[in-house]
C-alpha cells in the first residue's frame, strides 16, 4: 500500500513506510511502549496553560469541501465477508487454485541455505525489492504468515508447512510433548492440538528490521522470521528479494534442507461440505455460463432413504450471523443432471449446533436447463455460528450462485448495516476505491478490472485478490458508485494503468487500457442511451454518478512504464473529459516535468514520533506549484498496537496540519478502513469486526470528529497558540504555534487547527471549530475569539477522546473504551476554557453571533 519514499516541495523526505506485500504493520511490546510514553501531569510542574487567539473577522481562505474522506480497499476481507452483505462463502465455486491463470502465484517457496550452530536459516526469493538476512536481532514484528503442522494434521485457513527437500515426505511439526520434530506426513504420532504457531510478544523495536516471532504452547522453542528493507545479499538475480526464517534451536538433522510453501488452502469446495452421506463434486459439465463454468454436483443415493437430510452445508465467512425475527432471502441456480433423477424439492435451513433456526422449501422444476429460484427463511432464533444447509431425499442436482442476504438491507443495497452506519458517521467527503494494491494485482491477470465486475452477479467471474483470497466481485464498480451515492460522497475512482506489482504494459501498447478507462467514465457518467451508460441504466441507475476525479494507477512511480503510460491516460482523458481531475502517483514535476499534474498522491505509514514532529510538514510547501496533494493513505503503524490511543493522538496532530494547509492538501484519507478479525492482513485499521459485532478504533473516532466538523465548516482562520509552562520553581517557558509556521522552531506538544462555518441565516449564528491534539502535559486551553466586536458567544460544546494509557485499545468485547465523549466547556465573555488531558483529541465548537 505504500512507497518506500516520497518527495515533497523539492526536498527528499524519508518515510517509514510498509510495502504492499507485507500483510501487517509492526507489533510492539505494550509494556515497553508504556515506559516510553509516561503521563506527565501539571502537578509535576507549576502548571501548563495554553492560550489560543482566533481571528474571526477576516478568514485566511476557504476550506475545501473534499478534505477528509475514506479509502476503501478490498483487504482484510473488507468487502468479501465484510461490508458486502453476502453470507455464503464461495457462492459460485470460484475459489479453486488449480483453475487460476498460470501466472498467478498462490505459493511462495522458501529454500534453506546452510545450517549453522545458531539455527536453521531459510531464504525466500519471491518478494521483489526486499532482501533480508537474519542478523540475530529480535526487533519489529510483522505478521505475515500463519504456520501449521504437516498435511493430515492440524490445519488452518492460511496453511503453511515446512517440507524437507532432502528427506522427501518429511515435515517440521510439533508433537504432543511440545517438541519441534521432523516427521512424515502420514505419521501416526499424536500431534499437539496446539501445533499452530502463535506470535510471541515482548520484542523490542528498531527502525531497520522486522522480525516475526512465533511460539507454540507448552514449549520453549520459538520460530523467528525476518524481513528488512535495507539488508544486503543477492537471491537469484537482480531485483530479486528474499526473506529469511530461522529456527532456534535447530531440531532437524544437520543436513536437512527445507522448502516452505504458503497458500490460502482454498479449493473449489472452500466453504462447503457434504452432509447426510451426500457425494459432492465441483464439475465443469453443463456450465451455467462462460463466466461461471463450475458448479456443484450433489448426489444423494436412494439407499439413504427419504429422510436422510442428504446435501451440502455452507459455513459462511467464519460463521453466519442469524438474528431472530429477521428474514433471509435465499436464491440459487439449479439444473438436473443428465440421465439422473432429480429431487422435487430442496430444504434450505439455517442451523446452529444442530438446532434449526428457520427453513424454507425450494420447489424445483423438471427441466435440465439452469433455472433460478428463491425462498425466504424467517429466523426463529439468534446465533453467529449458524450455517446454511441445502438437503433433499435422493437424486442428483447441480447448483450454482447460492446467495443468502438479510432482507433488512439499508434501502435494499447490499451493504452490512452496522458497517455502513460506521462509515456514514464519518460523513466522508469522498470515497477512494477500490484500492490500493488491489487495483494493481500481483500480476495484471489478477488486477481488478471493472467490466467483469458489473451486470448480474451470476455473470461476474470474480478474480484472485492479491491480499490472499478470492473476490467474487459482488462489490463491483457499480456497487462502489452506489456506496458513494449512499454516503453523499464524491467518487475517487482508481484505474489500473497497465501496471501490476510484477508485470507492465509497454506505453506503445497501452491504448486498450486507456480506452478501458474512457469506457469506465462513460459507464459512470454517460447518457443512458450511450453504449456503457445504457448498461448502467439497465442495472437500475439511469442518472449519471458524476465521477469527476480519477487516479491513474497506484504507487507506480519509479516503475519503467509509469511515466509514459500516465501521459497517455492524462492527455486522452482530458480531451474527452476536460474538467476531470486526474491524480498522479507522485509529484511528476520532480520526475517528468513535461507531464501535467492536477493532483498527486502521497502515502505515509510511520511511527507516532514522525507525526508529532511532522505537524508542520506542509507549512513550507511551495504555494506557486499548481498540483494539489492527496494524502490518500496515512496511519501510525509501528507503535500503534492494533489501534491504540497513542496512534490516534499522533494522527490527529497530523490531521491538524493537513487541515491548516488545505489550500494545498486537497484530500486526505486514513488507511486501511476495514479489517475482519479472522483475516487481519494489515494490523492497524479503522473499523474492526467479526461476523456479528464491530467497533471503531481510536483512529476511527478521529475521522468521525474531524470529518464531521469539516463538513460544517467553510473557512480557515488565522490563529496563534501560546503554551506557557511554569516550573515548580516559578520559571516559565513559552512555546508557540500558528496557522502556518514556515520556519523551524521549538514547538509545544499541542497541535491545533481552526475553521469557521458560514453565517446560518436561520439562527443568525456562526460556528468556530477548534481541533486540538495534546500529547504533552495536561493543560488548560483558553480560546479567545478576536474580532467579536458587539457579538457574543452563544454556546460552546466539546467532544473529547482521552485516556491515561496511550496503549489503550478498543475491542469486540470492550468496543467503547476509547471514544469521544461530551465534556464541559466554560464560556466567559468572548472566551471559552476547556481542559486538555495528556493523550487527548478534542473538537471544540463555539457558536457566536457576529
C-alpha positions in Angstrom: 0.0 0.0 0.0 2.9 2.3 0.3 6.0 3.7 -1.3 9.4 3.5 0.3 10.0 7.2 0.0 8.3 10.4 -1.2 9.5 13.8 -2.3 7.8 16.9 -1.2 8.4 20.5 -2.3 11.7 19.6 -3.9 13.2 18.0 -0.7 13.5 14.3 -0.2 11.6 13.1 2.8 12.3 9.6 4.0 9.2 8.0 5.2 8.9 4.9 7.3 6.5 3.0 5.1 5.3 -0.5 4.9 5.3 -2.2 1.4 2.2 -3.6 -0.2 3.4 -7.2 0.1 3.6 -7.1 3.9 0.4 -8.3 5.4 0.5 -6.3 8.6 2.1 -3.5 10.4 4.6 -3.9 13.2 3.6 -5.1 16.7 5.4 -3.7 19.8 5.6 -4.8 23.4 2.8 -2.9 25.2 4.8 -2.6 28.4 7.8 -1.2 26.6 5.5 1.4 24.9 4.1 2.4 28.3 7.6 3.1 29.5 8.4 5.3 26.5 5.3 7.4 27.0 4.9 8.3 30.6 2.0 10.5 31.6 3.2 13.9 32.9 0.7 16.0 34.9 0.9 19.6 35.9 1.4 18.6 39.5 5.0 17.7 38.5 5.2 21.2 37.0 3.9 24.5 38.2 1.2 24.3 35.6 0.6 24.4 31.8 -1.6 27.0 30.2 -2.5 27.2 26.5 -3.9 30.4 25.1 -5.5 30.3 21.6 -6.4 33.5 19.9 -8.6 33.1 16.8 -9.3 35.8 14.3 -12.9 35.6 13.2 -13.2 38.9 11.4 -11.1 38.1 8.3 -10.8 34.4 7.4 -7.5 33.5 5.7 -9.1 31.3 3.0 -11.8 28.8 2.1 -11.8 25.3 3.4 -12.1 22.9 0.5 -15.1 20.7 0.5 -13.2 17.4 -0.1 -10.7 17.4 2.7 -11.5 14.3 4.8 -12.8 11.2 3.1 -12.3 7.4 3.3 -10.3 4.9 1.3 -11.9 1.6 0.7 -9.7 -1.3 -0.4 -10.5 -5.0 -0.7 -8.1 -6.0 2.0 -8.7 -7.9 5.3 -12.0 -9.1 3.9 -13.2 -5.5 3.9 -15.9 -6.3 1.3 -16.0 -10.0 0.9 -17.1 -11.2 4.4 -17.3 -7.6 5.5 -19.3 -4.6 4.1 -20.7 -6.7 1.2 -23.7 -8.5 2.9 -23.4 -11.8 1.1 -23.5 -14.6 3.8 -22.5 -17.6 1.6 -18.8 -18.1 1.1 -17.7 -19.2 -2.4 -21.2 -19.0 -3.8 -20.1 -19.8 -7.4 -17.3 -22.2 -6.6 -14.6 -19.9 -8.0 -12.1 -20.4 -5.2 -10.0 -23.1 -6.9 -6.3 -22.7 -7.1 -6.0 -25.2 -9.9 -8.2 -23.0 -12.1 -6.2 -19.8 -11.6 -4.2 -18.4 -14.5 -0.7 -19.9 -14.7 1.0 -16.6 -14.0 -0.9 -16.2 -10.7 1.3 -17.4 -7.8 -0.6 -18.7 -4.9 2.6 -20.2 -3.3 5.8 -18.6 -2.1 8.6 -21.1 -1.9 11.4 -20.9 0.7 14.5 -22.9 0.4 17.1 -23.2 3.1 20.7 -22.3 2.9 23.3 -24.0 5.1 22.5 -24.8 8.7 24.6 -23.3 11.5 25.1 -23.7 15.1 22.6 -20.9 15.9 19.7 -22.3 13.9 18.3 -23.3 10.5 18.2 -20.4 8.0 15.8 -20.2 5.1 16.0 -17.7 2.3 12.9 -16.6 0.3 13.2 -15.2 -3.2 9.8 -14.2 -4.4 9.3 -10.7 -3.0 10.9 -8.3 -5.4 12.9 -5.5 -3.9 13.0 -6.8 -0.3 16.3 -8.5 0.5 16.9 -9.7 4.0 19.1 -11.9 6.2 18.8 -13.0 9.7 21.0 -10.7 11.9 20.2 -12.1 15.3 18.2 -9.1 16.4 14.7 -9.5 17.9 13.1 -6.3 16.6 9.9 -5.1 14.9 7.5 -7.9 14.3 5.4 -8.0 11.2 2.6 -10.5 11.0 2.9 -12.1 7.5 2.3 -15.8 7.8 0.5 -18.4 9.9 2.2 -21.7 10.4 0.6 -25.1 10.8 1.7 -28.7 11.1 2.0 -31.0 8.1 -0.8 -32.2 5.8 -3.2 -34.6 7.5 -2.8 -33.0 10.9 -3.8 -29.6 12.3 -4.7 -27.1 9.5 -5.9 -23.5 9.2 -7.3 -21.3 6.5 -3.8 -19.9 5.9 -1.8 -23.2 5.8 2.0 -23.1 5.8 4.1 -26.2 6.2 7.8 -26.9 6.2 8.8 -29.9 3.9 12.3 -31.2 3.8 13.9 -31.2 0.4 16.3 -34.0 1.1 14.0 -36.0 3.4 11.1 -36.4 1.0 7.7 -36.5 2.6 9.0 -35.2 6.0 7.7 -32.1 7.6 8.7 -29.9 10.5 5.9 -30.2 13.1 5.1 -30.1 16.8 4.4 -33.4 18.7 2.2 -33.9 21.6 5.0 -33.2 24.0 5.6 -29.8 22.5 8.9 -30.6 20.8 9.8 -29.5 17.3 10.3 -32.6 15.3 10.8 -33.9 11.7 8.0 -36.4 10.8 6.5 -38.0 7.8 3.2 -36.5 6.6 1.4 -39.8 7.2 2.9 -40.3 10.7 0.6 -41.7 13.3 2.3 -39.8 16.0 -0.2 -37.9 18.2 0.5 -34.3 17.2 -0.4 -31.5 19.5 -3.6 -29.7 19.2 -1.6 -26.5 19.7 0.5 -27.1 16.6 -0.5 -23.8 15.0 2.3 -21.4 15.9 1.4 -18.2 17.8 3.1 -14.9 17.7 5.3 -14.3 20.7 5.1 -10.9 22.5 7.8 -8.9 24.1 10.1 -8.0 21.3 11.9 -4.6 21.2 11.7 -2.1 18.4 14.3 -0.7 16.0 13.7 1.1 12.8 15.5 -1.1 10.3 14.5 -4.7 10.9 11.2 -6.5 11.1 11.3 -9.9 12.8 8.3 -12.1 13.3 8.3 -14.4 16.3 6.2 -17.5 16.6 5.9 -19.8 19.5 3.7 -22.8 20.4 2.0 -23.7 23.6 3.7 -25.9 26.2 7.1 -25.5 24.5 10.1 -23.2 24.8 11.2 -23.3 21.2 10.5 -20.2 19.0 10.3 -19.6 15.3 11.7 -16.2 14.1 11.0 -14.7 10.7 12.8 -11.6 9.5 12.0 -9.0 6.8 14.3 -5.9 6.5 14.3 -3.4 3.7 18.0 -2.5 3.8 19.8 -5.7 4.1 22.4 -7.0 1.7 22.8 -10.1 -0.4 21.6 -11.4 -3.7 18.9 -14.0 -4.3 18.9 -15.5 -7.8 19.5 -12.4 -9.9 18.9 -8.6 -10.0 15.8 -7.1 -8.3 15.1 -10.4 -6.5 14.1 -10.3 -2.9 14.4 -12.7 0.0 13.0 -13.3 3.4 14.8 -15.4 6.0 13.5 -17.7 8.5 15.4 -19.1 11.5 14.6 -21.8 14.0 16.0 -21.8 17.5 17.2 -24.3 18.5 17.6 -26.2 15.3 15.9 -29.6 15.8 16.4 -31.1 12.4 19.2 -33.3 11.2 22.3 -31.3 10.4 22.0 -31.9 6.7 18.3 -31.3 6.4 17.1 -28.6 4.0 13.5 -27.3 3.7 11.0 -25.7 1.5 8.3 -23.5 3.0 5.1 -23.2 1.0 2.4 -20.6 1.8 -1.1 -20.9 0.5 -4.6 -20.0 1.4 -5.5 -23.7 1.3 -8.5 -22.9 -0.9 -10.2 -25.3 -3.3 -13.4 -25.1 -5.4 -15.2 -26.5 -2.4 -14.0 -24.0 0.1 -16.8 -23.0 2.4 -18.8 -26.1 1.5 -19.1 -29.7 2.9 -21.4 -32.6 2.4 -24.0 -33.7 5.0 -26.1 -36.8 5.3 -23.9 -39.0 3.2 -24.0 -36.9 0.0 -21.4 -37.2 -2.6 -20.3 -33.7 -3.9 -18.1 -32.8 -6.7 -17.3 -29.5 -8.5 -17.8 -30.0 -12.2 -17.5 -28.0 -15.4 -20.0 -30.1 -17.3 -23.2 -28.2 -18.2 -21.8 -24.8 -17.1 -24.2 -22.0 -16.1 -22.4 -19.6 -18.5 -18.9 -18.8 -19.7 -18.3 -16.5 -16.7 -19.1 -19.2 -14.1 -18.2 -22.6 -15.6 -18.0 -24.5 -12.4 -21.0 -25.8 -10.4 -21.5 -28.3 -7.6 -22.9 -31.7 -8.4 -24.7 -33.2 -5.4 -25.5 -37.0 -5.4 -27.8 -38.4 -2.7 -28.1 -42.2 -3.2 -31.5 -43.8 -3.0 -30.2 -46.2 -0.3 -30.0 -43.4 2.1 -33.8 -43.2 2.3 -36.3 -40.4 2.0 -35.5 -38.7 5.3 -31.7 -38.7 5.2 -31.1 -35.0 5.2 -28.6 -35.5 2.4 -27.0 -32.5 0.8 -24.5 -29.7 1.5 -23.7 -27.2 4.1 -22.0 -23.7 3.7 -20.2 -22.3 6.7 -20.2 -18.7 5.6 -17.4 -16.3 6.4 -16.3 -17.7 9.8 -20.0 -18.4 10.6 -23.2 -16.8 9.6 -24.9 -14.2 11.8 -28.6 -15.0 12.1 -30.9 -12.7 14.1 -34.3 -13.8 15.4 -37.3 -12.3 13.6 -35.1 -11.4 10.6 -35.9 -12.8 7.2 -33.1 -14.1 5.0 -33.5 -14.2 1.2 -32.1 -17.3 -0.5 -31.6 -17.6 -4.2 -29.8 -20.2 -6.3 -29.5 -21.6 -9.8 -30.2 -25.3 -10.2 -30.2 -27.9 -13.0 -31.0 -31.6 -13.3 -28.1 -33.9 -14.1 -28.4 -35.6 -17.4 -29.5 -39.2 -17.1 -30.2 -38.9 -13.3 -33.3 -38.5 -11.3 -33.7 -35.0 -9.8 -35.3 -34.2 -6.5 -38.6 -32.4 -6.5 -37.8 -30.1 -3.6 -34.8 -28.8 -1.6 -35.0 -27.9 2.1 -33.0 -24.8 2.9 -32.2 -24.5 6.6 -30.2 -22.2 8.9 -28.7 -24.4 11.6 -26.6 -23.8 14.7 -25.3 -26.5 16.9 -27.7 -29.0 15.4 -30.7 -26.7 16.1 -32.8 -25.3 13.2 -33.2 -21.5 13.3 -35.6 -21.5 10.4 -36.1 -23.1 7.0 -37.9 -22.8 3.7 -38.7 -25.2 0.8 -37.4 -24.7 -2.7 -39.6 -26.3 -5.3 -37.8 -27.5 -8.4 -39.0 -27.9 -11.9 -38.1 -30.9 -14.0 -36.1 -29.2 -16.7 -32.4 -29.9 -17.2 -31.8 -26.3 -18.0 -30.4 -23.9 -15.4 -33.2 -22.2 -13.5 -33.1 -19.5 -10.8 -35.3 -20.0 -7.8 -35.6 -18.4 -4.4 -37.3 -18.7 -1.0 -37.3 -16.8 2.3 -36.2 -18.1 5.7 -37.7 -16.4 8.8 -35.3 -16.8 11.7 -36.7 -18.2 14.9 -33.5 -17.8 16.9 -30.2 -15.9 17.0 -26.7 -17.3 16.5 -23.5 -16.0 15.0 -22.2 -19.5 14.3 -25.0 -20.6 12.0 -24.6 -22.4 8.7 -26.8 -22.9 5.7 -27.9 -26.5 4.8 -29.4 -27.5 1.5 -30.8 -31.0 1.7 -33.1 -33.4 -0.2 -34.0 -37.0 0.0 -32.5 -38.7 -3.1 -31.4 -37.9 -6.6 -28.8 -35.7 -8.3 -28.7 -32.0 -8.6 -26.3 -29.3 -9.8 -26.3 -25.9 -8.1 -24.6 -22.6 -8.5 -24.6 -18.9 -7.4 -26.1 -19.7 -4.0 -26.8 -16.4 -2.3 -28.2 -15.5 1.1 -28.7 -12.0 2.4 -30.9 -10.4 5.1 -34.0 -8.7 3.8 -33.4 -5.6 6.0 -30.5 -4.3 3.9 -30.3 -0.4 4.0 -32.6 0.7 1.2 -32.1 -2.6 -0.4 -28.4 -2.0 -1.1 -26.1 -5.0 -0.4 -24.2 -3.5 2.5 -24.0 -4.8 6.0 -25.9 -2.4 8.2 -23.6 -1.8 11.2 -20.5 -1.3 9.0 -22.3 1.1 6.7 -23.5 3.0 9.7 -20.0 3.4 10.9 -18.7 5.0 7.7 -21.9 7.1 7.5 -20.9 8.5 10.9 -17.7 9.8 9.4 -19.6 11.9 6.8 -16.8 11.3 4.3 -16.3 14.0 1.6 -15.1 11.3 -0.8 -14.6 7.6 -1.2 -11.3 6.5 -2.9 -11.9 3.0 -4.3 -11.2 0.1 -4.9 -7.5 0.2 -4.0 -4.6 0.3 -3.4 -2.7 -2.7 -4.3 -6.0 -4.4 -5.1 -6.2 -2.3 -8.2 -2.7 -3.3 -9.4 -2.7 -7.0 -8.6 0.4 -9.1 -8.0 0.0 -9.9 -11.8 -2.1 -8.0 -14.3 -4.1 -11.2 -14.7 -5.4 -10.7 -11.2 -5.8 -7.0 -11.2 -9.2 -5.5 -10.5 -10.9 -5.0 -13.9 -14.2 -3.1 -13.8 -16.0 -4.6 -16.8 -16.3 -8.1 -15.4 -17.5 -6.7 -12.1 -20.7 -5.2 -13.5 -24.0 -6.8 -14.5 -26.0 -9.5 -12.8 -24.0 -11.4 -10.1 -24.4 -14.7 -12.0 -22.4 -13.1 -14.9 -19.4 -12.0 -12.8 -16.4 -14.4 -12.9 -14.6 -13.0 -9.9 -10.8 -12.9 -9.5 -8.0 -13.6 -7.1 -7.3 -10.8 -4.7 -3.5 -10.3 -4.1 -4.3 -9.9 -0.4 -4.8 -13.6 -0.3 -8.4 -14.5 -1.0 -11.0 -14.8 -3.8 -13.3 -11.9 -4.7 -16.5 -12.8 -6.5 -16.9 -9.1 -7.3 -20.3 -8.8 -5.8 -18.9 -5.5 -4.7 -18.1 -4.3 -8.2 -17.7 -1.0 -9.9 -21.5 -0.3 -9.9 -21.8 -1.1 -6.1 -18.8 1.2 -5.3 -20.6 4.0 -7.1 -23.8 3.2 -5.3 -21.8 3.3 -2.0 -20.6 6.8 -2.8 -24.1 7.9 -3.6 -25.5 6.4 -0.3 -22.7 8.3 1.6 -23.2 11.5 -0.3 -19.5 11.3 -1.1 -17.6 12.2 -4.2 -16.3 9.1 -6.0 -12.5 8.9 -6.5 -12.0 6.1 -9.0 -8.6 4.4 -9.1 -7.9 2.9 -12.5 -5.2 0.4 -13.4 -2.8 1.9 -15.9 -1.4 -1.3 -17.2 1.0 -1.9 -14.3 0.9 -4.6 -11.6 3.5 -5.5 -8.9 5.4 -7.8 -11.3 4.4 -7.0 -14.9 3.6 -4.0 -17.1 2.2 -3.0 -20.4 4.6 -1.1 -22.7 3.5 2.5 -23.4 3.3 1.7 -27.1 0.6 -0.9 -26.3 -1.3 1.0 -23.7 -4.2 2.1 -26.0 -6.7 -0.6 -24.9 -6.1 0.2 -21.3 -6.7 3.9 -21.9 -9.9 3.0 -23.8 -11.0 0.9 -20.8 -10.6 4.0 -18.6 -12.7 6.0 -21.0 -15.4 3.3 -21.0 -15.5 3.3 -17.3 -16.2 7.0 -17.3 -18.9 6.6 -19.8 -20.4 3.9 -17.6 -20.4 6.2 -14.6 -21.2 9.5 -16.3 -22.5 8.8 -19.8 -26.1 9.3 -21.1 -28.5 6.4 -20.5 -28.5 5.7 -24.3 -24.7 5.6 -24.7 -23.0 2.2 -25.0 -21.8 1.9 -21.5 -24.3 4.3 -19.9 -27.1 2.0 -21.1 -25.5 -0.8 -19.1 -25.6 1.4 -16.0 -29.3 2.2 -16.8 -30.1 -1.5 -17.2 -28.7 -2.0 -13.7 -31.2 0.4 -12.3 -29.4 3.8 -12.4 -30.3 5.8 -15.5 -28.9 9.0 -14.0 -25.1 9.6 -14.1 -22.9 9.1 -11.0 -20.9 12.2 -11.8 -17.3 10.9 -11.3 -15.1 13.9 -11.5 -11.8 12.6 -10.0 -9.8 9.6 -11.3 -6.4 8.3 -10.1 -4.2 6.9 -12.8 -2.6 3.9 -11.0 -1.5 3.3 -7.5 2.1 3.6 -6.2 3.6 3.1 -9.6 6.1 5.9 -9.7 9.5 4.6 -10.4 8.2 1.7 -12.5 9.6 1.6 -16.0 6.4 2.4 -17.9 4.5 4.6 -15.5 5.5 8.0 -16.7 4.8 7.1 -20.4 1.6 5.4 -19.6 0.4 8.2 -17.3 0.9 10.8 -20.1 -1.2 8.7 -22.5 -4.0 8.4 -19.9 -3.9 12.0 -18.9 -3.8 13.5 -22.4 -6.5 11.2 -23.8 -8.9 11.6 -20.9 -8.5 15.4 -20.8 -9.6 15.6 -24.5 -12.8 13.7 -23.7 -13.4 15.0 -20.2 -11.5 18.3 -19.9 -12.8 19.0 -16.3 -11.8 15.6 -15.0 -9.3 16.0 -12.2 -6.6 13.3 -12.6 -4.3 12.1 -9.8 -0.7 11.0 -10.4 1.1 8.6 -8.1 3.7 11.2 -7.2 4.8 14.7 -7.9 5.7 14.4 -11.5 7.4 17.8 -11.6 10.3 16.0 -9.9 10.3 13.1 -12.3 8.8 14.1 -15.6 8.4 17.9 -15.7 6.7 17.9 -19.0 3.8 15.8 -17.7 0.8 17.8 -16.4 -0.3 17.1 -12.9 -3.7 18.1 -11.4 -3.2 16.3 -8.1 -0.6 13.9 -6.8 -0.8 11.1 -4.3 1.2 11.0 -1.1 1.3 8.0 1.2 2.9 7.7 4.7 2.9 4.9 7.2 5.2 5.6 10.1 5.6 5.9 13.9 4.0 8.4 16.3 7.1 10.5 16.7 7.2 11.2 13.0 3.7 12.6 13.0 4.2 14.6 16.2 7.3 16.2 14.7 5.8 16.5 11.3 2.7 18.5 12.2 4.1 21.4 10.1 5.2 19.2 7.2 3.1 21.1 4.6 3.5 24.6 6.1 6.5 25.4 3.8 5.0 23.8 0.7 5.6 26.0 -2.4 2.3 27.6 -3.0 3.3 28.5 -6.6 3.0 24.9 -7.6 -0.3 24.1 -9.4 -0.6 20.5 -8.3 -2.6 19.8 -5.2 -1.7 17.0 -2.7 -3.9 13.9 -2.0 -2.7 12.3 1.2 -4.7 9.2 0.4 -3.0 6.8 2.8 -1.7 7.7 6.2 -1.6 5.9 9.5 0.6 5.2 12.5 1.6 1.6 12.2 4.8 0.9 14.1 3.8 1.7 17.6 0.0 1.5 17.3 -0.7 -2.0 18.6 -3.8 -3.0 16.7 -5.1 0.6 17.0 -4.3 2.4 20.2 -4.8 5.9 21.7 -1.2 6.9 21.0 -1.7 6.4 17.3 -4.9 8.3 17.3 -3.4 11.3 19.1 -0.4 11.3 16.6 -2.7 11.0 13.6 -4.9 13.8 15.0 -1.9 16.0 15.2 -1.0 15.2 11.6 -4.6 15.9 10.6 -4.4 19.4 12.1 -1.5 20.0 9.8 -3.5 18.7 6.8 -6.4 21.0 7.6 -4.3 24.1 8.2 -2.7 23.5 4.8 -5.9 22.6 3.0 -5.1 25.2 0.4 -2.5 22.7 -1.0 -3.7 19.4 0.7 -6.9 18.9 -1.3 -7.9 15.5 0.2 -6.8 13.0 2.8 -7.9 9.6 4.0 -6.8 7.1 6.7 -5.9 3.6 5.6 -6.9 0.9 5.8 -10.6 1.3 6.6 -11.8 -2.2 7.4 -10.5 -5.4 8.9 -12.2 -8.7 9.7 -10.5 -10.1 12.8 -10.4 -13.5 11.2 -8.2 -12.3 8.3 -6.0 -9.4 9.6 -3.7 -8.8 6.6 -2.9 -5.3 7.9 -2.6 -4.9 11.6 -3.9 -1.4 12.2 -7.2 -0.4 10.7 -10.1 2.0 11.4 -13.1 -0.4 11.8 -12.8 -3.9 13.2 -15.4 -6.6 13.1 -16.3 -10.2 13.1 -19.5 -11.7 11.6 -21.8 -10.2 14.2 -20.0 -7.3 16.0 -17.9 -4.3 15.1 -16.1 -1.4 16.7 -14.1 1.7 15.8 -10.5 2.1 16.9 -9.5 5.4 18.4 -8.2 6.3 14.9 -11.7 5.8 13.6 -13.1 8.2 16.1 -10.6 10.8 14.8 -12.1 10.5 11.4 -15.6 11.0 12.8 -14.7 14.1 14.8 -12.5 15.8 12.2 -14.6 15.0 9.1 -17.9 15.8 10.6 -16.7 19.2 11.7 -15.0 19.9 8.4 -18.3 19.1 6.6 -19.9 22.0 8.5 -17.0 24.5 8.0 -16.3 26.8 5.1 -13.3 28.9 6.0 -9.8 28.7 7.5 -8.9 31.0 10.3 -5.8 32.9 11.4 -4.8 31.9 14.9 -1.9 31.9 17.4 -1.4 29.3 20.1 0.8 30.2 23.1 1.7 27.3 25.5 3.2 28.5 28.8 4.8 26.0 31.1 5.5 27.1 34.7 8.0 25.0 36.6 7.6 24.5 40.3 10.4 27.0 40.9 8.4 29.6 39.1 10.4 29.7 35.9 8.3 30.0 32.7 8.8 28.9 29.1 6.5 29.9 26.3 6.2 27.9 23.0 4.0 28.9 20.1 2.2 27.5 17.1 0.4 29.5 14.3 -2.0 28.8 11.5 1.2 28.3 9.4 4.8 28.1 10.6 7.3 28.1 7.7 10.5 28.2 9.9 11.8 25.6 12.3 11.0 26.3 15.9 10.7 24.7 19.3 7.0 23.7 19.2 4.8 22.7 22.1 3.3 19.3 22.4 -0.1 20.6 21.4 -1.2 20.9 17.8 -4.3 22.8 16.6 -6.3 23.8 13.6 -9.2 26.3 13.4 -12.1 26.6 10.9 -15.3 28.5 10.7 -18.7 28.0 9.2 -20.7 30.4 7.1 -23.4 32.5 8.8 -26.5 30.5 9.4 -29.2 32.9 8.3 -31.9 31.0 10.2 -30.2 31.3 13.6 -28.0 34.3 13.0 -25.1 32.3 14.3 -21.6 31.3 13.0 -19.6 28.4 14.4 -15.9 28.1 15.0 -14.4 24.6 15.1 -11.2 24.2 17.2 -9.4 20.8 16.8 -6.6 20.1 19.3 -4.3 17.1 19.8 -2.3 17.1 23.1 0.5 14.6 23.7 2.2 16.8 26.4 1.2 17.5 30.0 -2.3 18.2 31.0 -3.1 21.8 30.1 -5.9 24.4 30.4 -6.9 25.8 27.0 -8.4 29.2 26.8 -9.8 30.2 23.4 -10.4 33.8 22.6 -12.4 35.0 19.6 -10.7 38.1 18.3 -12.9 40.4 16.3 -16.1 39.5 18.1 -16.9 43.3 18.4 -20.5 43.6 19.5 -21.3 40.0 19.0 -21.3 37.3 21.7 -20.6 33.7 22.3 -23.9 31.9 22.4 -22.7 28.4 23.4 -19.8 26.0 23.3 -19.7 22.3 23.1 -16.8 19.9 23.5 -16.2 16.4 22.3 -13.0 14.8 23.6 -11.3 11.5 23.4 -8.7 10.8 26.0 -7.1 8.2 28.3 -4.3 7.9 30.8 -2.8 4.8 29.0 -1.6 5.6 25.5 -1.5 1.9 24.6 -5.2 1.5 25.4 -7.3 0.0 22.6 -10.9 -0.9 21.9 -12.0 -4.5 21.3 -15.0 -6.5 20.3 -15.7 -7.1 24.0 -15.0 -3.5 25.0 -15.8 -1.5 21.9 -16.2 1.9 23.5 -13.3 2.0 26.0 -11.6 4.8 24.0 -14.1 7.1 22.2 -15.2 10.8 22.2 -17.5 11.9 25.0 -19.2 15.2 25.6 -17.4 17.3 28.2 -17.9 20.7 29.7 -16.7 24.0 28.2 -16.8 27.2 30.2 -17.9 30.4 28.4 -16.7 33.7 29.9 -17.3 36.8 27.8 -15.5 36.3 24.5 -13.5 33.3 25.5 -14.0 29.6 26.2 -12.0 27.4 28.6 -11.5 23.6 28.5 -9.2 21.1 30.0 -6.8 19.2 27.7 -5.7 15.9 29.3 -2.4 14.4 28.1 -3.2 11.9 25.3 -6.3 13.6 24.1 -8.0 14.7 20.9 -10.6 17.5 21.2 -13.1 19.2 19.0 -14.5 22.4 20.5 -17.4 24.0 18.7 -18.1 27.7 19.6 -21.3 29.3 18.3 -21.3 33.1 18.2 -23.4 36.0 16.8 -21.3 38.5 14.8 
